[in-house]
Amino acid sequence: MKKIVPILVVGILVISGFGAVASSTDIKSDKNIEGTQSQLQAEVKCGLGARVTITNVGTETFEGDLLCNITISGLIYYKTVYHSRHGIELSPGESIRVRTLKTGFGPTTVTVKLFWEGGEVSGSTSGFMLFFLILGAPPIVIP
C-alpha cells in the first residue's frame, strides 16, 4: 500500500500536466441587430478564480437584461456559474464585475459567454488550475 500511493500521485501529476501549457484564446463576437459593433465588451482575467469585467464601449447608455455564463472545465470537474442582471443601466465607459471561484487541479479552460437583447459575445482561455488559483491563463478582451 505504501508503494501504490506515491505511484498514483505521480501518475495523476503526469497525466494532468499534459496540456498545462497556456494556449491561445478563442474569441467569438456576434454583431447586434443594427449591424454595428457590439455595445458591450468583456475582459476576462484569471488568478484567484475567474473575473469578468463587462464594459459599455458604445456611445449610448445600455439598458436591459444581461446574462454572463462563466464555465470552468478540466479533467474531472465542470462548473458553469450563471450571473444575471435585470434592468441594468450602464453609461458609456461604465463597468460591472462578476467573479467565480472553483477548486480543482489540472489543465483548465475558462469560457465566458455574455448575452443581452441584440447581441452576444464569447471567448475562452486556458491554463492550469491549482486549487483556487488559475495559473498561466492569458487575460483576454472579448469585443
Rosetta constraint file for C-alpha pairs under 8 A:
AtomPair CA 1 CA 5 HARMONIC 6.67 0.50
AtomPair CA 2 CA 6 HARMONIC 7.46 0.50
AtomPair CA 3 CA 7 HARMONIC 6.60 0.50
AtomPair CA 4 CA 8 HARMONIC 6.12 0.50
AtomPair CA 5 CA 9 HARMONIC 6.19 0.50
AtomPair CA 6 CA 10 HARMONIC 6.08 0.50
AtomPair CA 7 CA 11 HARMONIC 5.99 0.50
AtomPair CA 8 CA 12 HARMONIC 6.11 0.50
AtomPair CA 9 CA 13 HARMONIC 6.23 0.50
AtomPair CA 10 CA 14 HARMONIC 6.11 0.50
AtomPair CA 11 CA 15 HARMONIC 6.08 0.50
AtomPair CA 12 CA 16 HARMONIC 5.94 0.50
AtomPair CA 13 CA 17 HARMONIC 5.94 0.50
AtomPair CA 14 CA 18 HARMONIC 6.93 0.50
AtomPair CA 16 CA 20 HARMONIC 7.34 0.50
AtomPair CA 16 CA 75 HARMONIC 7.42 0.50
AtomPair CA 16 CA 105 HARMONIC 7.80 0.50
AtomPair CA 16 CA 106 HARMONIC 4.88 0.50
AtomPair CA 16 CA 107 HARMONIC 6.24 0.50
AtomPair CA 17 CA 106 HARMONIC 6.65 0.50
AtomPair CA 17 CA 107 HARMONIC 6.94 0.50
AtomPair CA 18 CA 107 HARMONIC 7.52 0.50
AtomPair CA 19 CA 107 HARMONIC 6.08 0.50
AtomPair CA 20 CA 106 HARMONIC 7.10 0.50
AtomPair CA 20 CA 107 HARMONIC 4.87 0.50
AtomPair CA 20 CA 108 HARMONIC 7.80 0.50
AtomPair CA 20 CA 127 HARMONIC 5.99 0.50
AtomPair CA 20 CA 128 HARMONIC 5.34 0.50
AtomPair CA 21 CA 127 HARMONIC 6.51 0.50
AtomPair CA 21 CA 128 HARMONIC 7.57 0.50
AtomPair CA 21 CA 136 HARMONIC 7.24 0.50
AtomPair CA 22 CA 125 HARMONIC 7.99 0.50
AtomPair CA 22 CA 126 HARMONIC 5.57 0.50
AtomPair CA 22 CA 127 HARMONIC 4.87 0.50
AtomPair CA 22 CA 128 HARMONIC 7.67 0.50
AtomPair CA 22 CA 136 HARMONIC 5.39 0.50
AtomPair CA 22 CA 137 HARMONIC 5.67 0.50
AtomPair CA 22 CA 138 HARMONIC 7.17 0.50
AtomPair CA 23 CA 125 HARMONIC 7.11 0.50
AtomPair CA 23 CA 126 HARMONIC 5.75 0.50
AtomPair CA 23 CA 127 HARMONIC 7.28 0.50
AtomPair CA 23 CA 137 HARMONIC 7.69 0.50
AtomPair CA 24 CA 125 HARMONIC 6.92 0.50
AtomPair CA 24 CA 126 HARMONIC 7.59 0.50
AtomPair CA 24 CA 138 HARMONIC 7.97 0.50
AtomPair CA 25 CA 123 HARMONIC 7.13 0.50
AtomPair CA 25 CA 124 HARMONIC 5.74 0.50
AtomPair CA 25 CA 125 HARMONIC 4.96 0.50
AtomPair CA 25 CA 126 HARMONIC 7.41 0.50
AtomPair CA 25 CA 138 HARMONIC 7.89 0.50
AtomPair CA 25 CA 140 HARMONIC 7.17 0.50
AtomPair CA 26 CA 123 HARMONIC 5.29 0.50
AtomPair CA 26 CA 124 HARMONIC 5.24 0.50
AtomPair CA 26 CA 125 HARMONIC 6.80 0.50
AtomPair CA 27 CA 121 HARMONIC 7.97 0.50
AtomPair CA 27 CA 122 HARMONIC 6.00 0.50
AtomPair CA 27 CA 123 HARMONIC 4.05 0.50
AtomPair CA 27 CA 124 HARMONIC 6.50 0.50
AtomPair CA 27 CA 142 HARMONIC 6.29 0.50
AtomPair CA 28 CA 121 HARMONIC 5.96 0.50
AtomPair CA 28 CA 122 HARMONIC 5.19 0.50
AtomPair CA 28 CA 123 HARMONIC 5.82 0.50
AtomPair CA 28 CA 142 HARMONIC 7.54 0.50
AtomPair CA 29 CA 38 HARMONIC 7.77 0.50
AtomPair CA 29 CA 120 HARMONIC 6.63 0.50
AtomPair CA 29 CA 121 HARMONIC 4.51 0.50
AtomPair CA 29 CA 122 HARMONIC 6.31 0.50
AtomPair CA 29 CA 142 HARMONIC 7.32 0.50
AtomPair CA 29 CA 143 HARMONIC 6.44 0.50
AtomPair CA 30 CA 38 HARMONIC 7.39 0.50
AtomPair CA 30 CA 119 HARMONIC 6.19 0.50
AtomPair CA 30 CA 120 HARMONIC 5.74 0.50
AtomPair CA 30 CA 121 HARMONIC 6.04 0.50
AtomPair CA 31 CA 35 HARMONIC 5.59 0.50
AtomPair CA 31 CA 36 HARMONIC 6.27 0.50
AtomPair CA 31 CA 37 HARMONIC 5.92 0.50
AtomPair CA 31 CA 38 HARMONIC 5.62 0.50
AtomPair CA 31 CA 119 HARMONIC 6.09 0.50
AtomPair CA 31 CA 120 HARMONIC 7.58 0.50
AtomPair CA 32 CA 36 HARMONIC 6.37 0.50
AtomPair CA 32 CA 37 HARMONIC 7.10 0.50
AtomPair CA 32 CA 38 HARMONIC 6.02 0.50
AtomPair CA 32 CA 118 HARMONIC 4.78 0.50
AtomPair CA 32 CA 119 HARMONIC 4.44 0.50
AtomPair CA 32 CA 120 HARMONIC 7.58 0.50
AtomPair CA 33 CA 118 HARMONIC 5.26 0.50
AtomPair CA 33 CA 119 HARMONIC 7.06 0.50
AtomPair CA 38 CA 57 HARMONIC 7.92 0.50
AtomPair CA 38 CA 58 HARMONIC 7.46 0.50
AtomPair CA 38 CA 119 HARMONIC 6.92 0.50
AtomPair CA 38 CA 120 HARMONIC 7.98 0.50
AtomPair CA 38 CA 143 HARMONIC 6.79 0.50
AtomPair CA 39 CA 56 HARMONIC 5.88 0.50
AtomPair CA 39 CA 57 HARMONIC 5.50 0.50
AtomPair CA 39 CA 58 HARMONIC 4.57 0.50
AtomPair CA 39 CA 62 HARMONIC 7.65 0.50
AtomPair CA 40 CA 54 HARMONIC 6.70 0.50
AtomPair CA 40 CA 55 HARMONIC 5.67 0.50
AtomPair CA 40 CA 56 HARMONIC 4.71 0.50
AtomPair CA 40 CA 57 HARMONIC 5.71 0.50
AtomPair CA 40 CA 58 HARMONIC 7.00 0.50
AtomPair CA 40 CA 143 HARMONIC 7.35 0.50
AtomPair CA 41 CA 54 HARMONIC 5.68 0.50
AtomPair CA 41 CA 55 HARMONIC 5.26 0.50
AtomPair CA 41 CA 56 HARMONIC 6.45 0.50
AtomPair CA 41 CA 57 HARMONIC 6.47 0.50
AtomPair CA 41 CA 121 HARMONIC 7.82 0.50
AtomPair CA 41 CA 141 HARMONIC 7.18 0.50
AtomPair CA 41 CA 142 HARMONIC 5.75 0.50
AtomPair CA 41 CA 143 HARMONIC 4.94 0.50
AtomPair CA 42 CA 52 HARMONIC 6.32 0.50
AtomPair CA 42 CA 53 HARMONIC 5.57 0.50
AtomPair CA 42 CA 54 HARMONIC 4.51 0.50
AtomPair CA 42 CA 55 HARMONIC 6.38 0.50
AtomPair CA 42 CA 114 HARMONIC 7.70 0.50
AtomPair CA 42 CA 121 HARMONIC 7.98 0.50
AtomPair CA 42 CA 141 HARMONIC 5.85 0.50
AtomPair CA 42 CA 142 HARMONIC 5.09 0.50
AtomPair CA 42 CA 143 HARMONIC 6.81 0.50
AtomPair CA 43 CA 52 HARMONIC 5.51 0.50
AtomPair CA 43 CA 53 HARMONIC 5.11 0.50
AtomPair CA 43 CA 54 HARMONIC 6.54 0.50
AtomPair CA 43 CA 139 HARMONIC 7.35 0.50
AtomPair CA 43 CA 140 HARMONIC 5.79 0.50
AtomPair CA 43 CA 141 HARMONIC 4.34 0.50
AtomPair CA 43 CA 142 HARMONIC 6.10 0.50
AtomPair CA 44 CA 50 HARMONIC 7.08 0.50
AtomPair CA 44 CA 51 HARMONIC 5.77 0.50
AtomPair CA 44 CA 52 HARMONIC 4.64 0.50
AtomPair CA 44 CA 53 HARMONIC 6.66 0.50
AtomPair CA 44 CA 112 HARMONIC 7.76 0.50
AtomPair CA 44 CA 139 HARMONIC 5.61 0.50
AtomPair CA 44 CA 140 HARMONIC 5.32 0.50
AtomPair CA 44 CA 141 HARMONIC 6.34 0.50
AtomPair CA 44 CA 142 HARMONIC 7.87 0.50
AtomPair CA 45 CA 50 HARMONIC 5.99 0.50
AtomPair CA 45 CA 51 HARMONIC 5.29 0.50
AtomPair CA 45 CA 52 HARMONIC 6.55 0.50
AtomPair CA 45 CA 137 HARMONIC 7.85 0.50
AtomPair CA 45 CA 138 HARMONIC 7.35 0.50
AtomPair CA 45 CA 139 HARMONIC 4.67 0.50
AtomPair CA 45 CA 140 HARMONIC 6.87 0.50
AtomPair CA 46 CA 50 HARMONIC 4.55 0.50
AtomPair CA 46 CA 51 HARMONIC 6.18 0.50
AtomPair CA 46 CA 133 HARMONIC 7.85 0.50
AtomPair CA 46 CA 134 HARMONIC 5.72 0.50
AtomPair CA 46 CA 135 HARMONIC 7.26 0.50
AtomPair CA 46 CA 137 HARMONIC 6.32 0.50
AtomPair CA 46 CA 138 HARMONIC 7.65 0.50
AtomPair CA 46 CA 139 HARMONIC 6.81 0.50
AtomPair CA 47 CA 133 HARMONIC 5.28 0.50
AtomPair CA 47 CA 134 HARMONIC 4.90 0.50
AtomPair CA 47 CA 135 HARMONIC 6.20 0.50
AtomPair CA 48 CA 101 HARMONIC 7.19 0.50
AtomPair CA 48 CA 132 HARMONIC 5.74 0.50
AtomPair CA 48 CA 133 HARMONIC 4.68 0.50
AtomPair CA 48 CA 134 HARMONIC 6.43 0.50
AtomPair CA 49 CA 99 HARMONIC 7.13 0.50
AtomPair CA 49 CA 100 HARMONIC 5.70 0.50
AtomPair CA 49 CA 101 HARMONIC 4.45 0.50
AtomPair CA 49 CA 102 HARMONIC 6.38 0.50
AtomPair CA 49 CA 132 HARMONIC 5.85 0.50
AtomPair CA 49 CA 133 HARMONIC 5.92 0.50
AtomPair CA 49 CA 134 HARMONIC 6.21 0.50
AtomPair CA 50 CA 99 HARMONIC 5.70 0.50
AtomPair CA 50 CA 100 HARMONIC 5.52 0.50
AtomPair CA 50 CA 101 HARMONIC 6.66 0.50
AtomPair CA 50 CA 110 HARMONIC 7.58 0.50
AtomPair CA 50 CA 134 HARMONIC 7.65 0.50
AtomPair CA 51 CA 97 HARMONIC 7.08 0.50
AtomPair CA 51 CA 98 HARMONIC 5.93 0.50
AtomPair CA 51 CA 99 HARMONIC 4.44 0.50
AtomPair CA 51 CA 100 HARMONIC 6.73 0.50
AtomPair CA 52 CA 97 HARMONIC 5.67 0.50
AtomPair CA 52 CA 98 HARMONIC 5.31 0.50
AtomPair CA 52 CA 99 HARMONIC 6.24 0.50
AtomPair CA 53 CA 95 HARMONIC 6.48 0.50
AtomPair CA 53 CA 96 HARMONIC 5.80 0.50
AtomPair CA 53 CA 97 HARMONIC 4.46 0.50
AtomPair CA 53 CA 98 HARMONIC 6.58 0.50
AtomPair CA 54 CA 95 HARMONIC 5.38 0.50
AtomPair CA 54 CA 96 HARMONIC 5.36 0.50
AtomPair CA 54 CA 97 HARMONIC 6.19 0.50
AtomPair CA 55 CA 90 HARMONIC 7.92 0.50
AtomPair CA 55 CA 92 HARMONIC 7.98 0.50
AtomPair CA 55 CA 93 HARMONIC 6.22 0.50
AtomPair CA 55 CA 94 HARMONIC 5.77 0.50
AtomPair CA 55 CA 95 HARMONIC 4.27 0.50
AtomPair CA 55 CA 96 HARMONIC 6.70 0.50
AtomPair CA 56 CA 61 HARMONIC 7.69 0.50
AtomPair CA 56 CA 62 HARMONIC 6.90 0.50
AtomPair CA 56 CA 90 HARMONIC 6.24 0.50
AtomPair CA 56 CA 91 HARMONIC 6.69 0.50
AtomPair CA 56 CA 92 HARMONIC 5.18 0.50
AtomPair CA 56 CA 93 HARMONIC 5.32 0.50
AtomPair CA 56 CA 94 HARMONIC 5.84 0.50
AtomPair CA 56 CA 95 HARMONIC 6.53 0.50
AtomPair CA 57 CA 92 HARMONIC 5.93 0.50
AtomPair CA 57 CA 93 HARMONIC 5.82 0.50
AtomPair CA 58 CA 92 HARMONIC 5.88 0.50
AtomPair CA 58 CA 93 HARMONIC 7.85 0.50
AtomPair CA 59 CA 92 HARMONIC 5.72 0.50
AtomPair CA 60 CA 91 HARMONIC 6.85 0.50
AtomPair CA 60 CA 92 HARMONIC 6.04 0.50
AtomPair CA 61 CA 89 HARMONIC 6.61 0.50
AtomPair CA 61 CA 90 HARMONIC 5.54 0.50
AtomPair CA 61 CA 91 HARMONIC 4.36 0.50
AtomPair CA 61 CA 92 HARMONIC 5.77 0.50
AtomPair CA 62 CA 88 HARMONIC 7.66 0.50
AtomPair CA 62 CA 89 HARMONIC 5.49 0.50
AtomPair CA 62 CA 90 HARMONIC 4.99 0.50
AtomPair CA 62 CA 91 HARMONIC 6.37 0.50
AtomPair CA 62 CA 92 HARMONIC 7.72 0.50
AtomPair CA 63 CA 87 HARMONIC 6.46 0.50
AtomPair CA 63 CA 88 HARMONIC 5.62 0.50
AtomPair CA 63 CA 89 HARMONIC 4.57 0.50
AtomPair CA 63 CA 90 HARMONIC 6.63 0.50
AtomPair CA 64 CA 86 HARMONIC 6.47 0.50
AtomPair CA 64 CA 87 HARMONIC 4.79 0.50
AtomPair CA 64 CA 88 HARMONIC 5.58 0.50
AtomPair CA 64 CA 89 HARMONIC 6.92 0.50
AtomPair CA 64 CA 116 HARMONIC 7.42 0.50
AtomPair CA 64 CA 117 HARMONIC 7.36 0.50
AtomPair CA 65 CA 84 HARMONIC 7.41 0.50
AtomPair CA 65 CA 85 HARMONIC 5.72 0.50
AtomPair CA 65 CA 86 HARMONIC 4.35 0.50
AtomPair CA 65 CA 87 HARMONIC 5.32 0.50
AtomPair CA 65 CA 88 HARMONIC 6.37 0.50
AtomPair CA 65 CA 116 HARMONIC 6.04 0.50
AtomPair CA 65 CA 117 HARMONIC 7.19 0.50
AtomPair CA 66 CA 84 HARMONIC 5.69 0.50
AtomPair CA 66 CA 85 HARMONIC 5.17 0.50
AtomPair CA 66 CA 86 HARMONIC 6.39 0.50
AtomPair CA 66 CA 88 HARMONIC 7.68 0.50
AtomPair CA 66 CA 114 HARMONIC 7.32 0.50
AtomPair CA 66 CA 115 HARMONIC 5.94 0.50
AtomPair CA 66 CA 116 HARMONIC 4.92 0.50
AtomPair CA 66 CA 117 HARMONIC 7.89 0.50
AtomPair CA 67 CA 82 HARMONIC 7.05 0.50
AtomPair CA 67 CA 83 HARMONIC 5.80 0.50
AtomPair CA 67 CA 84 HARMONIC 4.40 0.50
AtomPair CA 67 CA 85 HARMONIC 6.45 0.50
AtomPair CA 67 CA 114 HARMONIC 5.79 0.50
AtomPair CA 67 CA 115 HARMONIC 5.10 0.50
AtomPair CA 67 CA 116 HARMONIC 6.48 0.50
AtomPair CA 68 CA 82 HARMONIC 5.96 0.50
AtomPair CA 68 CA 83 HARMONIC 5.08 0.50
AtomPair CA 68 CA 84 HARMONIC 6.24 0.50
AtomPair CA 68 CA 112 HARMONIC 7.06 0.50
AtomPair CA 68 CA 113 HARMONIC 5.75 0.50
AtomPair CA 68 CA 114 HARMONIC 4.53 0.50
AtomPair CA 68 CA 115 HARMONIC 6.43 0.50
AtomPair CA 69 CA 80 HARMONIC 6.53 0.50
AtomPair CA 69 CA 81 HARMONIC 5.73 0.50
AtomPair CA 69 CA 82 HARMONIC 4.71 0.50
AtomPair CA 69 CA 83 HARMONIC 6.31 0.50
AtomPair CA 69 CA 111 HARMONIC 7.92 0.50
AtomPair CA 69 CA 112 HARMONIC 5.64 0.50
AtomPair CA 69 CA 113 HARMONIC 5.09 0.50
AtomPair CA 69 CA 114 HARMONIC 6.42 0.50
AtomPair CA 70 CA 80 HARMONIC 5.55 0.50
AtomPair CA 70 CA 81 HARMONIC 5.25 0.50
AtomPair CA 70 CA 82 HARMONIC 6.64 0.50
AtomPair CA 70 CA 100 HARMONIC 7.59 0.50
AtomPair CA 70 CA 110 HARMONIC 7.00 0.50
AtomPair CA 70 CA 111 HARMONIC 5.81 0.50
AtomPair CA 70 CA 112 HARMONIC 4.67 0.50
AtomPair CA 70 CA 113 HARMONIC 6.67 0.50
AtomPair CA 71 CA 78 HARMONIC 7.24 0.50
AtomPair CA 71 CA 79 HARMONIC 5.58 0.50
AtomPair CA 71 CA 80 HARMONIC 4.15 0.50
AtomPair CA 71 CA 81 HARMONIC 6.35 0.50
AtomPair CA 71 CA 109 HARMONIC 7.87 0.50
AtomPair CA 71 CA 110 HARMONIC 5.66 0.50
AtomPair CA 71 CA 111 HARMONIC 5.06 0.50
AtomPair CA 71 CA 112 HARMONIC 6.40 0.50
AtomPair CA 72 CA 77 HARMONIC 7.93 0.50
AtomPair CA 72 CA 78 HARMONIC 5.85 0.50
AtomPair CA 72 CA 79 HARMONIC 5.36 0.50
AtomPair CA 72 CA 80 HARMONIC 6.42 0.50
AtomPair CA 72 CA 102 HARMONIC 7.57 0.50
AtomPair CA 72 CA 108 HARMONIC 6.77 0.50
AtomPair CA 72 CA 109 HARMONIC 5.78 0.50
AtomPair CA 72 CA 110 HARMONIC 4.67 0.50
AtomPair CA 72 CA 111 HARMONIC 6.57 0.50
AtomPair CA 73 CA 77 HARMONIC 5.72 0.50
AtomPair CA 73 CA 78 HARMONIC 4.28 0.50
AtomPair CA 73 CA 79 HARMONIC 6.33 0.50
AtomPair CA 73 CA 108 HARMONIC 5.48 0.50
AtomPair CA 73 CA 109 HARMONIC 5.36 0.50
AtomPair CA 73 CA 110 HARMONIC 6.66 0.50
AtomPair CA 74 CA 78 HARMONIC 6.36 0.50
AtomPair CA 74 CA 104 HARMONIC 8.00 0.50
AtomPair CA 74 CA 105 HARMONIC 7.95 0.50
AtomPair CA 74 CA 106 HARMONIC 6.65 0.50
AtomPair CA 74 CA 107 HARMONIC 5.74 0.50
AtomPair CA 74 CA 108 HARMONIC 4.37 0.50
AtomPair CA 74 CA 109 HARMONIC 6.43 0.50
AtomPair CA 75 CA 106 HARMONIC 6.72 0.50
AtomPair CA 75 CA 107 HARMONIC 6.90 0.50
AtomPair CA 75 CA 108 HARMONIC 7.45 0.50
AtomPair CA 77 CA 104 HARMONIC 7.03 0.50
AtomPair CA 79 CA 102 HARMONIC 7.70 0.50
AtomPair CA 81 CA 100 HARMONIC 7.15 0.50
AtomPair CA 83 CA 98 HARMONIC 7.39 0.50
AtomPair CA 90 CA 94 HARMONIC 5.62 0.50
AtomPair CA 90 CA 95 HARMONIC 7.02 0.50
AtomPair CA 101 CA 132 HARMONIC 6.48 0.50
AtomPair CA 102 CA 131 HARMONIC 7.67 0.50
AtomPair CA 102 CA 132 HARMONIC 5.89 0.50
AtomPair CA 103 CA 129 HARMONIC 7.79 0.50
AtomPair CA 103 CA 130 HARMONIC 7.57 0.50
AtomPair CA 103 CA 131 HARMONIC 4.60 0.50
AtomPair CA 103 CA 132 HARMONIC 4.74 0.50
AtomPair CA 103 CA 133 HARMONIC 7.90 0.50
AtomPair CA 104 CA 129 HARMONIC 5.96 0.50
AtomPair CA 104 CA 130 HARMONIC 6.18 0.50
AtomPair CA 104 CA 131 HARMONIC 4.78 0.50
AtomPair CA 104 CA 132 HARMONIC 6.83 0.50
AtomPair CA 105 CA 128 HARMONIC 7.39 0.50
AtomPair CA 105 CA 129 HARMONIC 4.94 0.50
AtomPair CA 105 CA 130 HARMONIC 4.84 0.50
AtomPair CA 105 CA 131 HARMONIC 5.73 0.50
AtomPair CA 106 CA 128 HARMONIC 5.47 0.50
AtomPair CA 106 CA 129 HARMONIC 5.22 0.50
AtomPair CA 106 CA 130 HARMONIC 6.71 0.50
AtomPair CA 107 CA 126 HARMONIC 7.48 0.50
AtomPair CA 107 CA 127 HARMONIC 5.91 0.50
AtomPair CA 107 CA 128 HARMONIC 4.35 0.50
AtomPair CA 107 CA 129 HARMONIC 6.03 0.50
AtomPair CA 108 CA 126 HARMONIC 5.74 0.50
AtomPair CA 108 CA 127 HARMONIC 5.48 0.50
AtomPair CA 108 CA 128 HARMONIC 5.43 0.50
AtomPair CA 108 CA 129 HARMONIC 5.94 0.50
AtomPair CA 108 CA 134 HARMONIC 7.84 0.50
AtomPair CA 109 CA 124 HARMONIC 6.78 0.50
AtomPair CA 109 CA 125 HARMONIC 5.81 0.50
AtomPair CA 109 CA 126 HARMONIC 4.35 0.50
AtomPair CA 109 CA 127 HARMONIC 6.46 0.50
AtomPair CA 110 CA 124 HARMONIC 5.42 0.50
AtomPair CA 110 CA 125 HARMONIC 5.43 0.50
AtomPair CA 110 CA 126 HARMONIC 6.18 0.50
AtomPair CA 111 CA 122 HARMONIC 7.30 0.50
AtomPair CA 111 CA 123 HARMONIC 5.78 0.50
AtomPair CA 111 CA 124 HARMONIC 4.15 0.50
AtomPair CA 111 CA 125 HARMONIC 6.66 0.50
AtomPair CA 112 CA 122 HARMONIC 5.46 0.50
AtomPair CA 112 CA 123 HARMONIC 5.53 0.50
AtomPair CA 112 CA 124 HARMONIC 6.15 0.50
AtomPair CA 113 CA 120 HARMONIC 7.25 0.50
AtomPair CA 113 CA 121 HARMONIC 5.89 0.50
AtomPair CA 113 CA 122 HARMONIC 4.24 0.50
AtomPair CA 113 CA 123 HARMONIC 6.73 0.50
AtomPair CA 114 CA 120 HARMONIC 5.45 0.50
AtomPair CA 114 CA 121 HARMONIC 5.30 0.50
AtomPair CA 114 CA 122 HARMONIC 6.14 0.50
AtomPair CA 115 CA 119 HARMONIC 6.25 0.50
AtomPair CA 115 CA 120 HARMONIC 4.47 0.50
AtomPair CA 115 CA 121 HARMONIC 6.82 0.50
AtomPair CA 116 CA 120 HARMONIC 6.17 0.50
AtomPair CA 121 CA 142 HARMONIC 6.72 0.50
AtomPair CA 121 CA 143 HARMONIC 7.12 0.50
AtomPair CA 122 CA 142 HARMONIC 6.70 0.50
AtomPair CA 123 CA 140 HARMONIC 7.98 0.50
AtomPair CA 123 CA 142 HARMONIC 6.25 0.50
AtomPair CA 124 CA 140 HARMONIC 7.95 0.50
AtomPair CA 125 CA 137 HARMONIC 5.92 0.50
AtomPair CA 125 CA 138 HARMONIC 6.63 0.50
AtomPair CA 125 CA 139 HARMONIC 7.52 0.50
AtomPair CA 125 CA 140 HARMONIC 7.28 0.50
AtomPair CA 126 CA 136 HARMONIC 7.52 0.50
AtomPair CA 126 CA 137 HARMONIC 5.09 0.50
AtomPair CA 126 CA 138 HARMONIC 7.52 0.50
AtomPair CA 127 CA 134 HARMONIC 6.34 0.50
AtomPair CA 127 CA 135 HARMONIC 5.56 0.50
AtomPair CA 127 CA 136 HARMONIC 4.74 0.50
AtomPair CA 127 CA 137 HARMONIC 4.20 0.50
AtomPair CA 127 CA 138 HARMONIC 7.76 0.50
AtomPair CA 128 CA 134 HARMONIC 5.58 0.50
AtomPair CA 128 CA 135 HARMONIC 5.06 0.50
AtomPair CA 128 CA 136 HARMONIC 6.25 0.50
AtomPair CA 128 CA 137 HARMONIC 7.29 0.50
AtomPair CA 129 CA 133 HARMONIC 5.66 0.50
AtomPair CA 129 CA 134 HARMONIC 4.42 0.50
AtomPair CA 129 CA 135 HARMONIC 6.11 0.50
AtomPair CA 130 CA 134 HARMONIC 6.34 0.50
AtomPair CA 130 CA 135 HARMONIC 7.40 0.50
